[in-house]
Amino acid sequence: MSTIRARMRGGALEPVERVDLPEGTEVTVTILRVSLEKSGDPFERAAGGWRGLIDADEFIRHVYADRLILTRPEPRL
């Protein structure tokens, strides 16, 4: 299984990169449209991306608890 990029040209998909397949090989194609335009601020586009995936309060508790874990060796004086 591999993923390649292709471009629509003349009613057919044309690979953008080299495809190492023997002539006549049948494949299944899944189309995922990729926007070439970068509209807006990337931070604004990402806003809310984790909504519903994590509990923010629990995440914050873990962050502060992890800050208490000492990972540096004690300095020798």
PDB file of N, CA, C, O and CB in Angstrom:
ATOM      1  N   MET A   1       0.844  -1.172   0.000  1.00  0.00           N
ATOM      2  CA  MET A   1       0.000   0.000   0.000  1.00  0.00           C
ATOM      3  C   MET A   1       0.889   1.235   0.000  1.00  0.00           C
ATOM      4  O   MET A   1       1.886   1.288   0.720  1.00  0.00           O
ATOM      5  CB  MET A   1      -0.960  -0.002   1.215  1.00  0.00           C
ATOM      6  N   SER A   2       0.533   2.212  -0.797  1.00  0.00           N
ATOM      7  CA  SER A   2       1.301   3.444  -0.843  1.00  0.00           C
ATOM      8  C   SER A   2       0.362   4.598  -1.179  1.00  0.00           C
ATOM      9  O   SER A   2      -0.755   4.395  -1.654  1.00  0.00           O
ATOM     10  CB  SER A   2       2.455   3.344  -1.878  1.00  0.00           C
ATOM     11  N   THR A   3       0.833   5.789  -0.925  1.00  0.00           N
ATOM     12  CA  THR A   3       0.089   6.997  -1.228  1.00  0.00           C
ATOM     13  C   THR A   3       0.915   7.831  -2.190  1.00  0.00           C
ATOM     14  O   THR A   3       2.104   8.061  -1.967  1.00  0.00           O
ATOM     15  CB  THR A   3      -0.252   7.797   0.064  1.00  0.00           C
ATOM     16  N   ILE A   4       0.280   8.279  -3.252  1.00  0.00           N
ATOM     17  CA  ILE A   4       0.960   9.147  -4.204  1.00  0.00           C
ATOM     18  C   ILE A   4       0.093  10.373  -4.443  1.00  0.00           C
ATOM     19  O   ILE A   4      -1.098  10.382  -4.134  1.00  0.00           O
ATOM     20  CB  ILE A   4       1.256   8.402  -5.540  1.00  0.00           C
ATOM     21  N   ARG A   5       0.707  11.398  -4.994  1.00  0.00           N
ATOM     22  CA  ARG A   5      -0.042  12.578  -5.399  1.00  0.00           C
ATOM     23  C   ARG A   5      -0.317  12.475  -6.890  1.00  0.00           C
ATOM     24  O   ARG A   5       0.508  11.977  -7.656  1.00  0.00           O
ATOM     25  CB  ARG A   5       0.731  13.891  -5.057  1.00  0.00           C
ATOM     26  N   ALA A   6      -1.503  12.958  -7.294  1.00  0.00           N
ATOM     27  CA  ALA A   6      -1.856  12.952  -8.717  1.00  0.00           C
ATOM     28  C   ALA A   6      -2.593  14.243  -9.034  1.00  0.00           C
ATOM     29  O   ALA A   6      -3.113  14.924  -8.151  1.00  0.00           O
ATOM     30  CB  ALA A   6      -2.729  11.705  -9.085  1.00  0.00           C
ATOM     31  N   ARG A   7      -2.620  14.556 -10.324  1.00  0.00           N
ATOM     32  CA  ARG A   7      -3.279  15.776 -10.781  1.00  0.00           C
ATOM     33  C   ARG A   7      -4.278  15.371 -11.861  1.00  0.00           C
ATOM     34  O   ARG A   7      -3.988  14.509 -12.691  1.00  0.00           O
ATOM     35  CB  ARG A   7      -2.237  16.838 -11.322  1.00  0.00           C
ATOM     36  N   MET A   8      -5.462  16.001 -11.847  1.00  0.00           N
ATOM     37  CA  MET A   8      -6.468  15.738 -12.863  1.00  0.00           C
ATOM     38  C   MET A   8      -6.087  16.492 -14.125  1.00  0.00           C
ATOM     39  O   MET A   8      -5.903  17.709 -14.087  1.00  0.00           O
ATOM     40  CB  MET A   8      -7.885  16.146 -12.373  1.00  0.00           C
ATOM     41  N   ARG A   9      -5.968  15.789 -15.237  1.00  0.00           N
ATOM     42  CA  ARG A   9      -5.590  16.420 -16.494  1.00  0.00           C
ATOM     43  C   ARG A   9      -6.276  15.675 -17.649  1.00  0.00           C
ATOM     44  O   ARG A   9      -6.078  14.474 -17.832  1.00  0.00           O
ATOM     45  CB  ARG A   9      -4.035  16.424 -16.672  1.00  0.00           C
ATOM     46  N   GLY A  10      -7.070  16.398 -18.409  1.00  0.00           N
ATOM     47  CA  GLY A  10      -7.742  15.794 -19.570  1.00  0.00           C
ATOM     48  C   GLY A  10      -8.704  14.691 -19.184  1.00  0.00           C
ATOM     49  O   GLY A  10      -8.882  13.736 -19.940  1.00  0.00           O
ATOM     50  N   GLY A  11      -9.334  14.802 -18.014  1.00  0.00           N
ATOM     51  CA  GLY A  11     -10.303  13.793 -17.576  1.00  0.00           C
ATOM     52  C   GLY A  11      -9.683  12.552 -16.965  1.00  0.00           C
ATOM     53  O   GLY A  11     -10.397  11.591 -16.677  1.00  0.00           O
ATOM     54  N   ALA A  12      -8.368  12.545 -16.757  1.00  0.00           N
ATOM     55  CA  ALA A  12      -7.693  11.385 -16.165  1.00  0.00           C
ATOM     56  C   ALA A  12      -6.748  11.850 -15.069  1.00  0.00           C
ATOM     57  O   ALA A  12      -6.238  12.970 -15.099  1.00  0.00           O
ATOM     58  CB  ALA A  12      -6.920  10.580 -17.243  1.00  0.00           C
ATOM     59  N   LEU A  13      -6.525  10.973 -14.108  1.00  0.00           N
ATOM     60  CA  LEU A  13      -5.556  11.270 -13.051  1.00  0.00           C
ATOM     61  C   LEU A  13      -4.153  11.006 -13.582  1.00  0.00           C
ATOM     62  O   LEU A  13      -3.868   9.937 -14.123  1.00  0.00           O
ATOM     63  CB  LEU A  13      -5.834  10.417 -11.772  1.00  0.00           C
ATOM     64  N   GLU A  14      -3.297  11.985 -13.421  1.00  0.00           N
ATOM     65  CA  GLU A  14      -1.910  11.868 -13.862  1.00  0.00           C
ATOM     66  C   GLU A  14      -1.010  11.938 -12.633  1.00  0.00           C
ATOM     67  O   GLU A  14      -1.013  12.951 -11.933  1.00  0.00           O
ATOM     68  CB  GLU A  14      -1.543  12.989 -14.895  1.00  0.00           C
ATOM     69  N   PRO A  15      -0.235  10.878 -12.351  1.00  0.00           N
ATOM     70  CA  PRO A  15       0.635  10.905 -11.170  1.00  0.00           C
ATOM     71  C   PRO A  15       1.626  12.061 -11.225  1.00  0.00           C
ATOM     72  O   PRO A  15       2.186  12.354 -12.282  1.00  0.00           O
ATOM     73  CB  PRO A  15       1.389   9.587 -11.040  1.00  0.00           C
ATOM     74  N   VAL A  16       1.841  12.714 -10.091  1.00  0.00           N
ATOM     75  CA  VAL A  16       2.810  13.799  -9.984  1.00  0.00           C
ATOM     76  C   VAL A  16       4.206  13.220  -9.759  1.00  0.00           C
ATOM     77  O   VAL A  16       5.207  13.850 -10.099  1.00  0.00           O
ATOM     78  CB  VAL A  16       2.427  14.769  -8.835  1.00  0.00           C
ATOM     79  N   GLU A  17       4.266  12.035  -9.194  1.00  0.00           N
ATOM     80  CA  GLU A  17       5.547  11.377  -8.928  1.00  0.00           C
ATOM     81  C   GLU A  17       5.564  10.007  -9.598  1.00  0.00           C
ATOM     82  O   GLU A  17       4.525   9.510 -10.030  1.00  0.00           O
ATOM     83  CB  GLU A  17       5.796  11.242  -7.400  1.00  0.00           C
ATOM     84  N   ARG A  18       6.725   9.409  -9.681  1.00  0.00           N
ATOM     85  CA  ARG A  18       6.886   8.106 -10.336  1.00  0.00           C
ATOM     86  C   ARG A  18       6.147   7.019  -9.551  1.00  0.00           C
ATOM     87  O   ARG A  18       6.210   6.965  -8.322  1.00  0.00           O
ATOM     88  CB  ARG A  18       8.387   7.746 -10.471  1.00  0.00           C
ATOM     89  N   VAL A  19       5.451   6.160 -10.288  1.00  0.00           N
ATOM     90  CA  VAL A  19       4.730   5.038  -9.687  1.00  0.00           C
ATOM     91  C   VAL A  19       5.373   3.755 -10.198  1.00  0.00           C
ATOM     92  O   VAL A  19       5.449   3.533 -11.407  1.00  0.00           O
ATOM     93  CB  VAL A  19       3.189   5.083 -10.029  1.00  0.00           C
ATOM     94  N   ASP A  20       5.832   2.919  -9.289  1.00  0.00           N
ATOM     95  CA  ASP A  20       6.525   1.685  -9.663  1.00  0.00           C
ATOM     96  C   ASP A  20       5.531   0.528  -9.698  1.00  0.00           C
ATOM     97  O   ASP A  20       5.483  -0.297  -8.786  1.00  0.00           O
ATOM     98  CB  ASP A  20       7.683   1.378  -8.673  1.00  0.00           C
ATOM     99  N   LEU A  21       4.733   0.485 -10.775  1.00  0.00           N
ATOM    100  CA  LEU A  21       3.764  -0.594 -10.959  1.00  0.00           C
ATOM    101  C   LEU A  21       3.905  -1.141 -12.383  1.00  0.00           C
ATOM    102  O   LEU A  21       4.157  -0.382 -13.318  1.00  0.00           O
ATOM    103  CB  LEU A  21       2.301  -0.092 -10.693  1.00  0.00           C
ATOM    104  N   PRO A  22       3.743  -2.451 -12.544  1.00  0.00           N
ATOM    105  CA  PRO A  22       3.779  -3.015 -13.892  1.00  0.00           C
ATOM    106  C   PRO A  22       2.585  -2.507 -14.715  1.00  0.00           C
ATOM    107  O   PRO A  22       1.516  -2.236 -14.169  1.00  0.00           O
ATOM    108  CB  PRO A  22       3.776  -4.566 -13.830  1.00  0.00           C
ATOM    109  N   GLU A  23       2.778  -2.384 -16.013  1.00  0.00           N
ATOM    110  CA  GLU A  23       1.724  -1.935 -16.926  1.00  0.00           C
ATOM    111  C   GLU A  23       0.510  -2.859 -16.806  1.00  0.00           C
ATOM    112  O   GLU A  23       0.653  -4.081 -16.798  1.00  0.00           O
ATOM    113  CB  GLU A  23       2.242  -1.900 -18.395  1.00  0.00           C
ATOM    114  N   GLY A  24      -0.671  -2.274 -16.713  1.00  0.00           N
ATOM    115  CA  GLY A  24      -1.912  -3.050 -16.639  1.00  0.00           C
ATOM    116  C   GLY A  24      -2.353  -3.402 -15.233  1.00  0.00           C
ATOM    117  O   GLY A  24      -3.408  -4.012 -15.063  1.00  0.00           O
ATOM    118  N   THR A  25      -1.570  -3.033 -14.207  1.00  0.00           N
ATOM    119  CA  THR A  25      -1.939  -3.322 -12.824  1.00  0.00           C
ATOM    120  C   THR A  25      -3.180  -2.532 -12.446  1.00  0.00           C
ATOM    121  O   THR A  25      -3.245  -1.325 -12.678  1.00  0.00           O
ATOM    122  CB  THR A  25      -0.775  -2.994 -11.863  1.00  0.00           C
ATOM    123  N   GLU A  26      -4.165  -3.205 -11.865  1.00  0.00           N
ATOM    124  CA  GLU A  26      -5.369  -2.527 -11.385  1.00  0.00           C
ATOM    125  C   GLU A  26      -5.151  -2.103  -9.940  1.00  0.00           C
ATOM    126  O   GLU A  26      -4.596  -2.850  -9.134  1.00  0.00           O
ATOM    127  CB  GLU A  26      -6.623  -3.446 -11.511  1.00  0.00           C
ATOM    128  N   VAL A  27      -5.598  -0.896  -9.629  1.00  0.00           N
ATOM    129  CA  VAL A  27      -5.474  -0.358  -8.276  1.00  0.00           C
ATOM    130  C   VAL A  27      -6.802   0.251  -7.865  1.00  0.00           C
ATOM    131  O   VAL A  27      -7.645   0.552  -8.711  1.00  0.00           O
ATOM    132  CB  VAL A  27      -4.334   0.695  -8.190  1.00  0.00           C
ATOM    133  N   THR A  28      -6.984   0.429  -6.570  1.00  0.00           N
ATOM    134  CA  THR A  28      -8.136   1.141  -6.033  1.00  0.00           C
ATOM    135  C   THR A  28      -7.666   2.535  -5.657  1.00  0.00           C
ATOM    136  O   THR A  28      -6.649   2.696  -4.983  1.00  0.00           O
ATOM    137  CB  THR A  28      -8.764   0.394  -4.800  1.00  0.00           C
ATOM    138  N   VAL A  29      -8.405   3.531  -6.094  1.00  0.00           N
ATOM    139  CA  VAL A  29      -8.017   4.921  -5.851  1.00  0.00           C
ATOM    140  C   VAL A  29      -9.000   5.555  -4.876  1.00  0.00           C
ATOM    141  O   VAL A  29     -10.213   5.493  -5.079  1.00  0.00           O
ATOM    142  CB  VAL A  29      -7.965   5.728  -7.180  1.00  0.00           C
ATOM    143  N   THR A  30      -8.475   6.161  -3.823  1.00  0.00           N
ATOM    144  CA  THR A  30      -9.270   6.943  -2.886  1.00  0.00           C
ATOM    145  C   THR A  30      -8.906   8.400  -3.109  1.00  0.00           C
ATOM    146  O   THR A  30      -7.733   8.770  -3.064  1.00  0.00           O
ATOM    147  CB  THR A  30      -9.020   6.503  -1.392  1.00  0.00           C
ATOM    148  N   ILE A  31      -9.915   9.224  -3.348  1.00  0.00           N
ATOM    149  CA  ILE A  31      -9.645  10.628  -3.655  1.00  0.00           C
ATOM    150  C   ILE A  31      -9.813  11.481  -2.410  1.00  0.00           C
ATOM    151  O   ILE A  31     -10.859  11.466  -1.761  1.00  0.00           O
ATOM    152  CB  ILE A  31     -10.572  11.130  -4.774  1.00  0.00           C
ATOM    153  N   LEU A  32      -8.765  12.222  -2.091  1.00  0.00           N
ATOM    154  CA  LEU A  32      -8.755  13.163  -0.983  1.00  0.00           C
ATOM    155  C   LEU A  32      -8.336  14.496  -1.556  1.00  0.00           C
ATOM    156  O   LEU A  32      -7.189  14.664  -1.971  1.00  0.00           O
ATOM    157  CB  LEU A  32      -7.801  12.703   0.179  1.00  0.00           C
ATOM    158  N   ARG A  33      -9.250  15.444  -1.585  1.00  0.00           N
ATOM    159  CA  ARG A  33      -8.925  16.748  -2.153  1.00  0.00           C
ATOM    160  C   ARG A  33      -8.017  17.516  -1.215  1.00  0.00           C
ATOM    161  O   ARG A  33      -8.263  17.585  -0.011  1.00  0.00           O
ATOM    162  CB  ARG A  33     -10.198  17.551  -2.439  1.00  0.00           C
ATOM    163  N   VAL A  34      -6.968  18.091  -1.774  1.00  0.00           N
ATOM    164  CA  VAL A  34      -6.016  18.884  -1.015  1.00  0.00           C
ATOM    165  C   VAL A  34      -6.085  20.305  -1.537  1.00  0.00           C
ATOM    166  O   VAL A  34      -5.864  20.556  -2.721  1.00  0.00           O
ATOM    167  CB  VAL A  34      -4.568  18.308  -1.122  1.00  0.00           C
ATOM    168  N   SER A  35      -6.391  21.226  -0.649  1.00  0.00           N
ATOM    169  CA  SER A  35      -6.466  22.621  -1.038  1.00  0.00           C
ATOM    170  C   SER A  35      -5.056  23.181  -1.161  1.00  0.00           C
ATOM    171  O   SER A  35      -4.238  23.015  -0.256  1.00  0.00           O
ATOM    172  CB  SER A  35      -7.299  23.437  -0.022  1.00  0.00           C
ATOM    173  N   LEU A  36      -4.773  23.834  -2.264  1.00  0.00           N
ATOM    174  CA  LEU A  36      -3.468  24.444  -2.455  1.00  0.00           C
ATOM    175  C   LEU A  36      -3.404  25.835  -1.855  1.00  0.00           C
ATOM    176  O   LEU A  36      -2.325  26.408  -1.703  1.00  0.00           O
ATOM    177  CB  LEU A  36      -3.129  24.501  -3.924  1.00  0.00           C
ATOM    178  N   GLU A  37      -4.569  26.378  -1.513  1.00  0.00           N
ATOM    179  CA  GLU A  37      -4.616  27.711  -0.928  1.00  0.00           C
ATOM    180  C   GLU A  37      -4.479  27.626   0.582  1.00  0.00           C
ATOM    181  O   GLU A  37      -5.106  26.788   1.229  1.00  0.00           O
ATOM    182  CB  GLU A  37      -5.918  28.427  -1.308  1.00  0.00           C
ATOM    183  N   LYS A  38      -3.666  28.487   1.123  1.00  0.00           N
ATOM    184  CA  LYS A  38      -3.492  28.585   2.571  1.00  0.00           C
ATOM    185  C   LYS A  38      -4.303  29.785   3.032  1.00  0.00           C
ATOM    186  O   LYS A  38      -3.769  30.885   3.171  1.00  0.00           O
ATOM    187  CB  LYS A  38      -1.970  28.724   2.976  1.00  0.00           C
ATOM    188  N   SER A  39      -5.588  29.575   3.267  1.00  0.00           N
ATOM    189  CA  SER A  39      -6.436  30.699   3.631  1.00  0.00           C
ATOM    190  C   SER A  39      -6.449  30.894   5.142  1.00  0.00           C
ATOM    191  O   SER A  39      -6.631  29.946   5.905  1.00  0.00           O
ATOM    192  CB  SER A  39      -7.858  30.489   3.108  1.00  0.00           C
ATOM    193  N   GLY A  40      -6.256  32.134   5.554  1.00  0.00           N
ATOM    194  CA  GLY A  40      -6.352  32.465   6.961  1.00  0.00           C
ATOM    195  C   GLY A  40      -5.138  32.079   7.774  1.00  0.00           C
ATOM    196  O   GLY A  40      -4.184  31.476   7.283  1.00  0.00           O
ATOM    197  N   ASP A  41      -5.213  32.448   9.029  1.00  0.00           N
ATOM    198  CA  ASP A  41      -4.155  32.179   9.989  1.00  0.00           C
ATOM    199  C   ASP A  41      -4.176  30.698  10.379  1.00  0.00           C
ATOM    200  O   ASP A  41      -5.241  30.176  10.707  1.00  0.00           O
ATOM    201  CB  ASP A  41      -4.310  33.078  11.241  1.00  0.00           C
ATOM    202  N   PRO A  42      -3.034  30.009  10.353  1.00  0.00           N
ATOM    203  CA  PRO A  42      -3.023  28.588  10.702  1.00  0.00           C
ATOM    204  C   PRO A  42      -3.511  28.320  12.126  1.00  0.00           C
ATOM    205  O   PRO A  42      -4.117  27.281  12.388  1.00  0.00           O
ATOM    206  CB  PRO A  42      -1.629  28.034  10.536  1.00  0.00           C
ATOM    207  N   PHE A  43      -3.249  29.255  13.048  1.00  0.00           N
ATOM    208  CA  PHE A  43      -3.725  29.062  14.417  1.00  0.00           C
ATOM    209  C   PHE A  43      -5.247  29.110  14.470  1.00  0.00           C
ATOM    210  O   PHE A  43      -5.871  28.351  15.211  1.00  0.00           O
ATOM    211  CB  PHE A  43      -3.127  30.126  15.351  1.00  0.00           C
ATOM    212  N   GLU A  44      -5.838  29.995  13.687  1.00  0.00           N
ATOM    213  CA  GLU A  44      -7.297  30.076  13.648  1.00  0.00           C
ATOM    214  C   GLU A  44      -7.895  28.845  12.976  1.00  0.00           C
ATOM    215  O   GLU A  44      -8.953  28.372  13.392  1.00  0.00           O
ATOM    216  CB  GLU A  44      -7.743  31.346  12.914  1.00  0.00           C
ATOM    217  N   ARG A  45      -7.234  28.315  11.940  1.00  0.00           N
ATOM    218  CA  ARG A  45      -7.735  27.106  11.283  1.00  0.00           C
ATOM    219  C   ARG A  45      -7.683  25.907  12.222  1.00  0.00           C
ATOM    220  O   ARG A  45      -8.517  25.006  12.125  1.00  0.00           O
ATOM    221  CB  ARG A  45      -6.928  26.814  10.015  1.00  0.00           C
ATOM    222  N   ALA A  46      -6.708  25.888  13.131  1.00  0.00           N
ATOM    223  CA  ALA A  46      -6.556  24.764  14.050  1.00  0.00           C
ATOM    224  C   ALA A  46      -7.442  24.898  15.288  1.00  0.00           C
ATOM    225  O   ALA A  46      -7.593  23.938  16.044  1.00  0.00           O
ATOM    226  CB  ALA A  46      -5.107  24.636  14.472  1.00  0.00           C
ATOM    227  N   ALA A  47      -8.021  26.062  15.502  1.00  0.00           N
ATOM    228  CA  ALA A  47      -8.820  26.304  16.709  1.00  0.00           C
ATOM    229  C   ALA A  47      -9.950  25.291  16.809  1.00  0.00           C
ATOM    230  O   ALA A  47     -10.694  25.073  15.853  1.00  0.00           O
ATOM    231  CB  ALA A  47      -9.389  27.738  16.709  1.00  0.00           C
ATOM    232  N   GLY A  48     -10.064  24.686  17.959  1.00  0.00           N
ATOM    233  CA  GLY A  48     -11.128  23.724  18.209  1.00  0.00           C
ATOM    234  C   GLY A  48     -10.851  22.333  17.677  1.00  0.00           C
ATOM    235  O   GLY A  48     -11.725  21.468  17.736  1.00  0.00           O
ATOM    236  N   GLY A  49      -9.667  22.101  17.164  1.00  0.00           N
ATOM    237  CA  GLY A  49      -9.340  20.800  16.588  1.00  0.00           C
ATOM    238  C   GLY A  49      -9.374  19.652  17.583  1.00  0.00           C
ATOM    239  O   GLY A  49      -9.609  18.505  17.202  1.00  0.00           O
ATOM    240  N   TRP A  50      -9.142  19.953  18.857  1.00  0.00           N
ATOM    241  CA  TRP A  50      -9.152  18.901  19.882  1.00  0.00           C
ATOM    242  C   TRP A  50     -10.467  18.863  20.643  1.00  0.00           C
ATOM    243  O   TRP A  50     -10.617  18.066  21.569  1.00  0.00           O
ATOM    244  CB  TRP A  50      -8.002  19.105  20.859  1.00  0.00           C
ATOM    245  N   ARG A  51     -11.417  19.703  20.274  1.00  0.00           N
ATOM    246  CA  ARG A  51     -12.690  19.767  20.993  1.00  0.00           C
ATOM    247  C   ARG A  51     -13.347  18.385  21.000  1.00  0.00           C
ATOM    248  O   ARG A  51     -13.502  17.744  19.960  1.00  0.00           O
ATOM    249  CB  ARG A  51     -13.637  20.822  20.348  1.00  0.00           C
ATOM    250  N   GLY A  52     -13.721  17.957  22.179  1.00  0.00           N
ATOM    251  CA  GLY A  52     -14.387  16.675  22.329  1.00  0.00           C
ATOM    252  C   GLY A  52     -13.447  15.487  22.417  1.00  0.00           C
ATOM    253  O   GLY A  52     -13.889  14.387  22.749  1.00  0.00           O
ATOM    254  N   LEU A  53     -12.162  15.671  22.132  1.00  0.00           N
ATOM    255  CA  LEU A  53     -11.218  14.557  22.167  1.00  0.00           C
ATOM    256  C   LEU A  53     -10.557  14.398  23.533  1.00  0.00           C
ATOM    257  O   LEU A  53     -10.205  13.287  23.928  1.00  0.00           O
ATOM    258  CB  LEU A  53     -10.155  14.747  21.106  1.00  0.00           C
ATOM    259  N   ILE A  54     -10.388  15.506  24.254  1.00  0.00           N
ATOM    260  CA  ILE A  54      -9.756  15.429  25.565  1.00  0.00           C
ATOM    261  C   ILE A  54     -10.559  16.268  26.550  1.00  0.00           C
ATOM    262  O   ILE A  54     -11.298  17.174  26.164  1.00  0.00           O
ATOM    263  CB  ILE A  54      -8.278  15.908  25.503  1.00  0.00           C
ATOM    264  N   ASP A  55     -10.399  15.950  27.823  1.00  0.00           N
ATOM    265  CA  ASP A  55     -10.996  16.739  28.893  1.00  0.00           C
ATOM    266  C   ASP A  55      -9.960  17.792  29.283  1.00  0.00           C
ATOM    267  O   ASP A  55      -8.911  17.458  29.834  1.00  0.00           O
ATOM    268  CB  ASP A  55     -11.420  15.836  30.132  1.00  0.00           C
ATOM    269  N   ALA A  56     -10.251  19.061  28.999  1.00  0.00           N
ATOM    270  CA  ALA A  56      -9.277  20.134  29.211  1.00  0.00           C
ATOM    271  C   ALA A  56      -8.849  20.251  30.671  1.00  0.00           C
ATOM    272  O   ALA A  56      -7.669  20.458  30.952  1.00  0.00           O
ATOM    273  CB  ALA A  56      -9.853  21.458  28.743  1.00  0.00           C
ATOM    274  N   ASP A  57      -9.786  20.122  31.594  1.00  0.00           N
ATOM    275  CA  ASP A  57      -9.432  20.243  33.014  1.00  0.00           C
ATOM    276  C   ASP A  57      -8.483  19.129  33.444  1.00  0.00           C
ATOM    277  O   ASP A  57      -7.526  19.373  34.179  1.00  0.00           O
ATOM    278  CB  ASP A  57     -10.696  20.217  33.884  1.00  0.00           C
ATOM    279  N   GLU A  58      -8.748  17.908  32.986  1.00  0.00           N
ATOM    280  CA  GLU A  58      -7.870  16.789  33.330  1.00  0.00           C
ATOM    281  C   GLU A  58      -6.493  16.984  32.691  1.00  0.00           C
ATOM    282  O   GLU A  58      -5.476  16.692  33.320  1.00  0.00           O
ATOM    283  CB  GLU A  58      -8.493  15.445  32.873  1.00  0.00           C
ATOM    284  N   PHE A  59      -6.450  17.468  31.466  1.00  0.00           N
ATOM    285  CA  PHE A  59      -5.189  17.734  30.786  1.00  0.00           C
ATOM    286  C   PHE A  59      -4.355  18.747  31.568  1.00  0.00           C
ATOM    287  O   PHE A  59      -3.153  18.553  31.750  1.00  0.00           O
ATOM    288  CB  PHE A  59      -5.447  18.242  29.362  1.00  0.00           C
ATOM    289  N   ILE A  60      -4.981  19.818  32.027  1.00  0.00           N
ATOM    290  CA  ILE A  60      -4.278  20.854  32.794  1.00  0.00           C
ATOM    291  C   ILE A  60      -3.750  20.279  34.104  1.00  0.00           C
ATOM    292  O   ILE A  60      -2.632  20.595  34.509  1.00  0.00           O
ATOM    293  CB  ILE A  60      -5.211  22.056  33.076  1.00  0.00           C
ATOM    294  N   ARG A  61      -4.544  19.434  34.774  1.00  0.00           N
ATOM    295  CA  ARG A  61      -4.079  18.788  36.011  1.00  0.00           C
ATOM    296  C   ARG A  61      -2.828  17.949  35.745  1.00  0.00           C
ATOM    297  O   ARG A  61      -1.881  17.968  36.532  1.00  0.00           O
ATOM    298  CB  ARG A  61      -5.197  17.900  36.614  1.00  0.00           C
ATOM    299  N   HIS A  62      -2.830  17.213  34.631  1.00  0.00           N
ATOM    300  CA  HIS A  62      -1.665  16.389  34.286  1.00  0.00           C
ATOM    301  C   HIS A  62      -0.439  17.256  34.004  1.00  0.00           C
ATOM    302  O   HIS A  62       0.673  16.910  34.406  1.00  0.00           O
ATOM    303  CB  HIS A  62      -1.976  15.508  33.067  1.00  0.00           C
ATOM    304  N   VAL A  63      -0.637  18.371  33.318  1.00  0.00           N
ATOM    305  CA  VAL A  63       0.493  19.255  33.013  1.00  0.00           C
ATOM    306  C   VAL A  63       1.138  19.739  34.301  1.00  0.00           C
ATOM    307  O   VAL A  63       2.359  19.678  34.443  1.00  0.00           O
ATOM    308  CB  VAL A  63       0.035  20.458  32.158  1.00  0.00           C
ATOM    309  N   TYR A  64       0.331  20.219  35.241  1.00  0.00           N
ATOM    310  CA  TYR A  64       0.888  20.734  36.491  1.00  0.00           C
ATOM    311  C   TYR A  64       1.480  19.618  37.349  1.00  0.00           C
ATOM    312  O   TYR A  64       2.482  19.838  38.030  1.00  0.00           O
ATOM    313  CB  TYR A  64      -0.185  21.477  37.278  1.00  0.00           C
ATOM    314  N   ALA A  65       0.888  18.436  37.330  1.00  0.00           N
ATOM    315  CA  ALA A  65       1.449  17.313  38.086  1.00  0.00           C
ATOM    316  C   ALA A  65       2.791  16.894  37.490  1.00  0.00           C
ATOM    317  O   ALA A  65       3.721  16.577  38.232  1.00  0.00           O
ATOM    318  CB  ALA A  65       0.467  16.116  38.095  1.00  0.00           C
ATOM    319  N   ASP A  66       2.905  16.889  36.157  1.00  0.00           N
ATOM    320  CA  ASP A  66       4.156  16.502  35.507  1.00  0.00           C
ATOM    321  C   ASP A  66       5.272  17.499  35.785  1.00  0.00           C
ATOM    322  O   ASP A  66       6.449  17.137  35.781  1.00  0.00           O
ATOM    323  CB  ASP A  66       3.948  16.370  34.008  1.00  0.00           C
ATOM    324  N   ARG A  67       4.908  18.740  36.025  1.00  0.00           N
ATOM    325  CA  ARG A  67       5.931  19.749  36.335  1.00  0.00           C
ATOM    326  C   ARG A  67       6.596  19.490  37.682  1.00  0.00           C
ATOM    327  O   ARG A  67       7.693  19.988  37.933  1.00  0.00           O
ATOM    328  CB  ARG A  67       5.315  21.147  36.328  1.00  0.00           C
ATOM    329  N   LEU A  68       5.956  18.728  38.540  1.00  0.00           N
ATOM    330  CA  LEU A  68       6.512  18.432  39.861  1.00  0.00           C
ATOM    331  C   LEU A  68       7.488  17.259  39.825  1.00  0.00           C
ATOM    332  O   LEU A  68       8.214  17.032  40.793  1.00  0.00           O
ATOM    333  CB  LEU A  68       5.391  18.136  40.842  1.00  0.00           C
ATOM    334  N   ILE A  69       7.515  16.522  38.737  1.00  0.00           N
ATOM    335  CA  ILE A  69       8.413  15.373  38.608  1.00  0.00           C
ATOM    336  C   ILE A  69       9.814  15.888  38.291  1.00  0.00           C
ATOM    337  O   ILE A  69      10.024  16.591  37.303  1.00  0.00           O
ATOM    338  CB  ILE A  69       7.914  14.381  37.497  1.00  0.00           C
ATOM    339  N   LEU A  70      10.761  15.527  39.142  1.00  0.00           N
ATOM    340  CA  LEU A  70      12.144  15.970  38.955  1.00  0.00           C
ATOM    341  C   LEU A  70      12.852  15.019  38.008  1.00  0.00           C
ATOM    342  O   LEU A  70      12.945  13.822  38.280  1.00  0.00           O
ATOM    343  CB  LEU A  70      12.894  16.049  40.309  1.00  0.00           C
ATOM    344  N   THR A  71      13.348  15.542  36.907  1.00  0.00           N
ATOM    345  CA  THR A  71      14.046  14.708  35.932  1.00  0.00           C
ATOM    346  C   THR A  71      15.511  15.075  35.798  1.00  0.00           C
ATOM    347  O   THR A  71      16.284  14.341  35.183  1.00  0.00           O
ATOM    348  CB  THR A  71      13.378  14.814  34.591  1.00  0.00           C
ATOM    349  N   ARG A  72      15.895  16.199  36.365  1.00  0.00           N
ATOM    350  CA  ARG A  72      17.292  16.646  36.277  1.00  0.00           C
ATOM    351  C   ARG A  72      18.086  16.062  37.447  1.00  0.00           C
ATOM    352  O   ARG A  72      17.571  15.948  38.559  1.00  0.00           O
ATOM    353  CB  ARG A  72      17.383  18.209  36.275  1.00  0.00           C
ATOM    354  N   PRO A  73      19.332  15.698  37.189  1.00  0.00           N
ATOM    355  CA  PRO A  73      20.145  15.223  38.310  1.00  0.00           C
ATOM    356  C   PRO A  73      20.450  16.379  39.255  1.00  0.00           C
ATOM    357  O   PRO A  73      20.536  17.536  38.844  1.00  0.00           O
ATOM    358  CB  PRO A  73      21.459  14.576  37.804  1.00  0.00           C
ATOM    359  N   GLU A  74      20.609  16.041  40.520  1.00  0.00           N
ATOM    360  CA  GLU A  74      20.912  17.067  41.504  1.00  0.00           C
ATOM    361  C   GLU A  74      22.320  17.597  41.237  1.00  0.00           C
ATOM    362  O   GLU A  74      23.255  16.812  41.075  1.00  0.00           O
ATOM    363  CB  GLU A  74      20.786  16.509  42.955  1.00  0.00           C
ATOM    364  N   PRO A  75      22.480  18.914  41.189  1.00  0.00           N
ATOM    365  CA  PRO A  75      23.812  19.469  40.881  1.00  0.00           C
ATOM    366  C   PRO A  75      24.821  19.181  41.995  1.00  0.00           C
ATOM    367  O   PRO A  75      24.501  19.263  43.181  1.00  0.00           O
ATOM    368  CB  PRO A  75      23.713  20.987  40.654  1.00  0.00           C
ATOM    369  N   ARG A  76      26.056  18.839  41.582  1.00  0.00           N
ATOM    370  CA  ARG A  76      27.126  18.621  42.566  1.00  0.00           C
ATOM    371  C   ARG A  76      27.879  19.934  42.717  1.00  0.00           C
ATOM    372  O   ARG A  76      28.301  20.535  41.729  1.00  0.00           O
ATOM    373  CB  ARG A  76      28.100  17.450  42.129  1.00  0.00           C
ATOM    374  N   LEU A  77      28.039  20.366  43.930  1.00  0.00           N
ATOM    375  CA  LEU A  77      28.762  21.619  44.193  1.00  0.00           C
ATOM    376  C   LEU A  77      30.136  21.339  44.733  1.00  0.00           C
ATOM    377  O   LEU A  77      30.891  22.270  45.014  1.00  0.00           O
ATOM    378  CB  LEU A  77      27.991  22.500  45.172  1.00  0.00           C
TER     379      LEU A  77
END
